């Protein structure tokens, strides 16, 4: 079991950059797939990016070329570097950890952070 905690949210002008961090303590961090999700006002929560335990990243089309996800297993931390921010990136961003240890038994385990607000002004 891990306990994700996000940090790094805030207000930024369009075109600017922010870096989010998620520390996930309490478990074997390097065995989890880590992801960033976001939920804008009035919209469903959506995947922004994730990264497997082996370091393979995946991005939503809307952020490709602008955002970079990375992980530092020694620090039990995943990062989301956000560049060229747009007003439509405004949302609450959530860190997610998924364990596939029991996937052959038909189960996965997910752990969520509390979220951090990103507001991009035009």
Secondary structure, 3 states (H helix, E strand, C coil): CCEEEEECCEEEECCCCEEEEEEEECCCHHHCEEEEEEECCCCCCEEEEEECCCCCEEECHHHCCCEEEEEEHHHCEEEEEECCCCHHHCEEEEEEEEECCCHHHCCCEEEECCCEEEEEEC
